[in-house]
Amino acid sequence: MLEEYITKMRERCHINKLDPHVIPIFNSLSDEELSQIQSEYKDTLDIIRLFMTTFLEKSKGIPILVAVTDEKGNIIEYLGDPSLENTVVNQVGLKKGVQFSEEQAGVNSILAALDLGVPVQVIGEEHFFHFLHQTACYSVPLFIKNQVVGTISMMTFVQVANPLIMASLETIVDSIQRELNLLEKNRYLDEMNHMVLEQSNTGYIVVEENRKIVRINPKARDILGLPQDYESFSIDELTLLSRVHDLYVRGEVIQDYKIIFQNKHETRTCLVDFFPFQRGTLIQLHDITEYTKTESYIQNAEKLAIVGQMAAGVAHEIKNPLTTLKGFIQLSKEGEPSNAFPEIMLKEIERIDQITNEFLVLSKPTIQRKDLNDVRDLISEIEVLLSSFAIIKNVEILYDFQDVKPIYCDGNQMKQVFINLVKNSVESVEQNGKLTISVRPQGDDQLMVSFNDDGNGFPDQILHRMGQPFLTTKKDGNGLGLMICKRVVEEIHNGKLCIQNNTNGGAMVEIILPCNG
């Protein structure tokens, strides 16, 4: 194929009336056109120069000139031996910007390599023009993404021509192509990563060893309330993140670390992760502000649902002391006052006040406030509310309290957990059922609160999944009650909530809480 191509090329030289004894005059690109092409080939030329300069340094003493062309045969770079450049290139006018065409150059390796897409050598008298008979030319096409984008050629004197020159050139071009393909893949990945970072709903911050922030994406700037054109700065300027970064540097694992950022416009709640990245740190900011708002809404909605279901029982509980008060007042009117009446009436009024106060606690928004509390006192304070559930089905609630240490907890949230669990137990038992609430120590620094009923228990197929949102065994349930209990116990109070069926029927829910919160 190559021999046939060269033969036809030589025939076209005669058709084009080229004179082999006359040095042709080559057309050239303008300086602007050459500069534009070189700019487009910048990365390619940088890599070619790197490889070819190394080759030429190791080939000192051998007169070799390297020429680089684009896909149209325009010469865009020269490297190599000055003697060859002075004797051949300058005399002929083969300089940067020359438009190498068959009509002017005749038989040549560059155009043959571009047209055929294979390595081509033209040595000595194989050239059409006599002034090139003293040279040997080797050209290898350069491919990127399976497309010819130019050639790399070597020219030397025919006296030093050797097949190893072509073999060396092919090896070098193969290395250059691999490097260019790798560069293209890296560029693609870099652009993809840049796009992902710019569009991501997760905030990303890259911190160097010297604590300087070198990369921060738009989402992170938005969370932190920083303008998008904010210059690079130190993590020390971000007080909350700086403190956590210090913990990470000291060796602590930072995963799902909750931070609340307050900027000029709003409050943002984030889960923060720290990862090693090159010689620095990658920080991820997961904005859970809307999730937190939704969770708070669900928790308060669940409270209100419980309030509604408790209304009948609470009304009954309030009705009893009111009946007593009404009777004493009637007796007083009938002229039979007693010194004991005021004290009894005061106790009944205090009872009503206690019932209404505990009832109103449930309707208040959830605000986390931790303090030292005795779990037994918390349960005793809501005992009247708990009995309001039990009275409808005449369920007997038994209390088994042992001596335990006070714990550091949010009293109101723990009350809601206890109310939710009692409500679930009462709904699961039959008329005249039983529920036992026990409190006992669990080791030296924990306590256990358990709710043990004689109801129907949980179906085996969903027992291990209880506590997931929207998973429920009730006809009109939504599965959020146990989810809230699990979150309050495990995430807010670092405890554990376990659900299991009793061997003799019924279910048991155990809450294990640390005494230090």
Disulfide bonds with the S-S distance in Angstrom:
none
